[in-house]
Amino acid sequence: MAVLAVLIPSLMLGVILMLGRYEDLVLPPAPPEADPPEARLGSLGR
């Protein structure tokens, strides 16, 4: 039982990390933003 208590969360973490890598490989890269983040702040950033 103690082995299952360690093995199951480790396997779940491995699956989640593999899905994240798979998503990075399958999805196209995000398009670049038209304006930099500083421009959206306006006068708040100064």
Buried (B, 14 or more C-beta within 10 A) or exposed (E): EEEEEEEEEEEEEEEEEEEEEEEEEEEEEEEEEEEEEEEEEEEEEE
